Amino acid sequence: MIQPIIIDIWTDGACKGNPGNGGSAYVILIGDTIYKYAKGEFDTTNNRMELDAVLNAFNVIKSIEIDSKL
């Protein structure tokens, strides 16, 4: 039987002013491995940063070769 792999994802995005300076970040936990990333942008919106964090996290998960022995 195939064991399910649990992937925990935390994301956030924010902006000071709307539009204004903003940032997005994610933390991904797969087994004992943590992937994290944060970035900032000028002249952006809060909604864009929130979506950017989620999309970047999903793209990272797609690119990871997940070991079936987790």
N, C-alpha and C positions, 0 to 999 in steps of 0.2 A: 504494500500500500504506500502511496506517495504521502509524505508528511507535509502538512501545510507550512509555509514559511511566513512568519509574521514580520511585517515591515511597519515600523512606527515612523510617522512623519510629523514634524512640527514646522509650521511656516508663519511668517508675519511680514507685513509690509506697512510702511508709514510714510507720511509726508508732512513737512512743516510748511503750511500754506497749501493752497490747492488751486492752481499748480504752484509748485515750489520744490525745494530740495527734498529728496526722499531716499528711502532705502528698502531693501528686501533681504530676507535671510531664510535659510532652512536648516534643519537638523534632521538627519535620517539615521535610524537605528535598525540594523539588520544583524541579528545574532549579537555578537560582541563587537561589531564594527560600527563606528560612528562616522558619518559623512556630514560635513557642515560647510556652509558657504554664506557669505554676506557681501552685498555690494551697495553702492550709492549712485544716485543719478541727480543731475541738475534739471530743473524745470520739468517735473513729472507730476503725476497725480497719485493720490492714495490708492484708488482702485487699480491703477496700473501696477503699482508696487505689490499689492496683495496678490494679483494674478501672476505677476512675474515670479514671485517666490514659489508658488504652487507649480507653475509650468517648469521652472528650473529643477525642482525636486523630482518631478515625473521624468524629465529627460535624463537625469542622473540614474534613476532606477532602471530605465530602459537600457542604459549602457553598462550596467553592472552584471557580471557573470555571477549569478547566485549559486553558491555551492549547495548541492542537494543534501549535504550531510549536516546542515545546521540543526 
